[in-house]
Every structure is written in C-alpha cells, then in structure tokens.
Amino acid sequence: MSLDLTSIRLQFPALSRPAVFLDNPGGTQITRASLERMRAYLVESNANHGGAYPTSRASDALVQAAREACADFLNASRPEEIVFGPNMTSLTFNISRALVRTFQPGDTLVVTRLDHDANIMPWVLAAEDRGCRVRWVDFHPEDCTLNMDDLRDALAEKPRLVAVGYASNAVGTINPLADIVRLAHEAGALIYVDAVQYAPHGPIDVQALECDFLVCSAYKFFGPHVGILYGRYDLLDGLRAYKVRPAPDDPPGKFETGTGNFEGYAGVLGALEYLEWVGKNYGEDEHDALTGRYSGRRLLLKQAMTAVQNYELELSRALLAELRAVPGLRLYGLADPERVVERVPTFSFTLEGIHPREIARRLGEAGIYVWDGNFYAQAVTERLGLEGSGGMVRVGATHYNTMDEVHRFGVELREIQAKRS
C-alpha cells in the first residue's frame, strides 16, 4: 500500500505552516506522537533516575521502554546494547576515547573523506592522544562513491578500526556497508558506522550487518535531539568508561554520563511509535518478505522503513529531474536515475554565478528551506575543491515531502537561475 501523504503530514504539526521543508538532512520535523510523549513525561513522571518514589520509577520504566524500542528499530540483540547520549558527535567522542585506549601506539585507524566530521575527528584526535596512525580512504569525485580499491589497500595494513558512514550527509551516497563490514572483519578490524543520515530513509539491522558499533540521531528520524549508539554488548562491557564513581559499572549505564535527557528519550519512543503506525498502516506490501526474519514491533518498524524507502525512490527521481533541468547547475554525487537505490534523497549542487548562501537565501524567501555550506562534511568539500567558495547547496527530501513540493522547488530554482546577476 502506498503512503497516504495527507494522513502522514497530519502527524507533523510543523507541516501546517506554508513552507517546504527540504532541510531534512540537517534535522527532520518532529512527530505529534513524539511531542505528546515529551509533554506527558514532563507533566506526569518528571524525576531523576533511580528513586524509590512513583514518578522516579515511572521515569525509569519509560526510559527502559525507549531503550527497548530503539533495540527493535535497529534489531539489536538486547536493549543493553543501546546507549543514549546528547547527540551522535558526543557519543562518538566518548566511545572513541574509551576504545582507542585499548589500542597500542602505532596501530592504524581508518577514516574516509566521504564522512561527516563527527566520524572523523573523534578518531583523529584519539589517535593523536594514543600515538596511533590515521589512514584516510578517498572517494571518487566524479560520482562521490567510496573508493573501494583504496579501502582494500587500507585494510591490507591491518587496522584496528574502520570508521565509515552508512550514507553521506553531504551527497547522499549509500555505502556498500555489508561488503565493508565483511572486509573490515576479514582484516581483523572493528567497524564503527555513522548511520545518522541513513536512519530516516531505510531499515537498519545491526545483527544482519554484523557491525560492531552503529550510531544515529533521533532528530533525523522525526524525534527530538537525542543520540543513540548501538554497540555489541561484549565490546561495551569490556570497555572502561569515563564516568563518575557512583554511576553503573555495566552497559549501557556506564556510558550515559550525568543526568539523562529523560523527556528526550520519551520523545524517541514517540517517534518510533509513529513509525510503528506507518508500518501497520502502509507496510503491508512488505509483510510477506519480512515476516520470516522479524515479528512484533520489529516487523512493523521494518515494514515502515521499507515503505518509506520505496516512496523516497520516487522522490529521488523527481528531484533529479528538477535539478537536471536547471542550466548551469552542477550536481555532486550519483546523478543516474537508474542508480537512485544507491543513494538517499539528499542532493548537493552548485549553480554557476551564484553563491550557495545566496541560493539558500532566495529559496528561503520563497518558503523553501534548504542548507548551504559544508554540512560538517568538510572533508567532502575540501576534496571537491569547494571549501573556499561557500560549499554547496543541499536539498533533502523525506517521506512527508510531496511531489508538488519537489516541483515547486524546481520552479523556484529555475527562476533564481534565470534572474542571476
């Protein structure tokens, strides 16, 4: 069953505004279910962790429910493999510090130039502290796909860890993650996956991927500003956490430093309840293909994300058509409509004769919200030679966007191009 965009959009209060939200790679709009969960938490069970009284016990139960929902979303083997944090960046800095102290001076860590800086600099800085070596893997500038030959060469050096993105937040490329995980493990390396950009667009199964760590952010999949880390329990259990003494000694609590954003965790639960609703109402076409591997909420969440993915393939093709119709526009990344399965609907471009900030400003005045700059993927804009000239304009759709919105964006962009000074 195809998505009913009218019903979908009613679940997002912000979408009642006369604006086209194509800034989704930087953060999606929040669901009504998430907002209601957060409000209910603050009114009914707002308390600190571990108390002997009713609101504290209710708060702890809700946090556990959110953890279990995240485990289902990612198909983790147990809830204790889910660590909450303020955002992906902070979680990665925290885990990188704990993990790299188990390495030896001279060990190699692999990062890629296609990644967000939050999956680069935590490892670069930790490597500096430990005396480790950083090996960079390049991408192909012509289509912004990862250079797999360069990766194989890096893995021949027997690194201890490979840090890689599931999908690029700058140019939309989906990396061949299953192959990368297999190759990394064959080389004896751990693998740390940044799935922030992929999580709103497709199903994730950490057990099928066999990745060691995977991190994402709820505000990119229709919830509040909360980071979520999956780590194999044996790895989390064996790491020494940087924590205060009274904090738990077992995962996940030993990595959740300080008082948690409990109302935010409630909002994560609400966002996943929204996706359950999507799976139940619009994921029936995917049921038979998925039911042998998943059941219960895990099945509904996979149905939801598969239905989202299928609709977004149409959005990607529509966005490509609009972008390719603009004279003087250069698109960075995969531009073949037949290869949209290899990307998420995140597209970045430059327009001859107009600064990216000016394009974003003019689109904003027309009620179309997009990003410009490097999007914290500085290694990408440096490699493409764009860092000193304002970077790129980024437009990113998600499943609540309509074909009419995509067309409106194209019309406005062509008008900007036609009126360029």
C-alpha positions, 0 to 999 in steps of 0.5 A, spaced: 500 500 500 502 506 498 503 512 503 497 516 504 501 523 504 495 527 507 494 522 513 502 522 514 503 530 514 497 530 519 502 527 524 507 533 523 504 539 526 510 543 523 507 541 516 501 546 517 505 552 516 506 554 508 513 552 507 517 546 504 521 543 508 527 540 504 532 541 510 531 534 512 538 532 512 540 537 517 534 535 522 527 532 520 520 535 523 518 532 529 512 527 530 505 529 534 506 522 537 513 524 539 511 531 542 505 528 546 510 523 549 515 529 551 509 533 554 506 527 558 513 525 561 514 532 563 507 533 566 506 526 569 513 522 571 518 528 571 524 525 576 531 523 576 533 516 575 533 511 580 528 513 586 524 509 590 518 514 589 512 513 583 514 518 578 522 516 579 520 509 577 515 511 572 521 515 569 525 509 569 520 504 566 519 509 560 526 510 559 527 502 559 521 502 554 525 507 549 531 503 550 527 497 548 524 500 542 530 503 539 533 495 540 527 493 535 528 499 530 535 497 529 534 489 531 539 489 536 540 483 540 538 486 547 536 493 549 543 493 553 546 494 547 543 501 546 546 507 549 543 514 549 547 520 549 546 528 547 547 527 540 551 522 535 558 527 535 558 526 543 557 519 543 562 518 538 567 522 542 566 518 548 566 511 545 572 513 541 576 515 547 574 509 551 576 504 545 582 507 542 585 506 549 585 499 548 589 500 542 597 500 542 601 506 539 602 505 532 596 501 530 592 504 524 585 507 524 581 508 518 577 514 516 574 516 509 573 523 506 566 521 504 564 522 512 561 527 516 566 530 521 563 527 527 566 520 524 572 523 523 575 527 528 573 523 534 578 518 531 583 523 529 584 526 535 584 519 539 589 517 535 593 523 536 592 522 544 594 514 543 600 515 538 596 511 533 596 512 525 590 515 521 589 512 514 584 516 510 580 512 504 578 517 498 572 517 494 571 518 487 569 525 485 566 524 479 560 520 482 562 521 490 562 513 491 567 510 496 573 508 493 573 501 494 580 499 491 583 504 496 579 501 502 582 494 500 589 497 500 587 500 507 585 494 510 591 490 507 595 494 513 591 491 518 587 496 522 584 496 528 578 500 526 574 502 520 570 508 521 565 509 515 558 512 514 552 508 512 550 514 507 553 521 506 550 527 509 553 531 504 551 527 497 547 522 499 551 516 497 549 509 500 555 505 502 556 498 500 556 497 508 555 489 508 561 488 503 565 493 508 563 490 514 565 483 511 572 486 509 573 490 515 572 483 519 576 479 514 582 484 516 581 483 523 578 490 524 572 493 528 567 497 524 564 503 527 558 506 522 555 513 522 548 511 520 545 518 522 543 520 515 541 513 513 536 512 519 530 516 516 530 513 509 531 505 510 531 499 515 537 498 519 539 491 522 545 491 526 545 483 527 544 482 519 550 487 518 554 484 523 557 491 525 560 492 531 558 499 533 552 503 529 550 510 531 544 515 529 540 521 531 533 521 533 532 528 530 533 525 523 528 520 524 522 525 526 524 525 534 527 530 538 535 531 539 537 525 542 543 520 540 543 513 540 549 508 539 548 501 538 554 497 540 555 489 541 554 488 548 561 484 549 565 490 546 561 495 551 562 491 557 569 490 556 570 497 555 572 502 561 568 508 561 569 515 563 564 516 568 563 518 575 564 513 581 557 512 583 554 511 576 553 503 573 559 499 572 555 495 566 552 497 559 549 501 557 549 505 564 556 506 564 556 510 558 550 515 559 554 520 563 550 525 568 543 526 568 539 523 562 535 527 557 529 523 560 523 527 556 528 526 550 528 519 550 520 519 551 520 523 545 524 517 541 519 512 543 514 517 540 517 517 534 518 510 533 511 509 535 509 513 529 513 509 525 510 503 528 503 506 525 506 507 518 508 500 518 501 497 520 498 502 516 502 502 509 507 496 510 503 491 508 506 490 501 512 488 505 509 483 510 510 477 506 518 478 505 519 480 512 515 476 516 520 470 516 526 474 519 522 479 524 515 479 528 512 484 533 514 491 533 520 489 529 516 487 523 512 493 523 518 498 524 521 494 518 515 494 514 515 502 515 522 503 513 521 499 507 515 503 505 518 509 506 524 507 502 520 505 496 516 512 496 523 516 497 525 512 490 520 516 487 522 522 490 529 521 488 527 521 481 523 527 481 528 531 484 533 529 479 529 531 474 528 538 477 535 539 478 537 536 471 533 541 468 536 547 471 542 550 466 548 551 469 547 547 475 552 542 477 550 536 481 555 532 486 554 525 487 550 519 483 546 523 478 543 516 474 536 515 475 537 508 474 542 508 480 537 512 485 537 505 490 544 507 491 543 513 494 538 517 499 534 523 497 539 528 499 542 532 493 548 537 493 549 542 487 552 548 485 549 553 480 554 557 476 554 565 478 551 564 484 553 563 491 550 557 495 548 562 501 545 566 496 541 560 493 539 558 500 537 565 501 532 566 495 529 559 496 528 561 503 524 567 501 520 563 497 518 558 503 523 553 501 528 551 506 534 548 504 542 548 507 548 551 504 555 550 506 559 544 508 554 540 512 560 538 517 562 534 511 568 538 510 572 533 508 567 532 502 568 539 500 575 540 501 576 534 496 571 537 491 575 543 491 569 547 494 571 549 501 573 556 499 567 558 495 561 557 500 560 549 499 554 547 496 547 547 496 543 541 499 536 539 498 533 533 502 527 530 501 523 525 506 517 521 506 512 527 508 515 531 502 510 531 496 511 531 489 508 538 488 513 540 493 519 537 489 516 541 483 515 547 486 522 547 488 524 546 481 520 552 479 523 556 484 530 554 482 529 555 475 527 562 476 533 564 481 537 561 475 534 565 470 534 572 474 542 571 476 546 577 476 
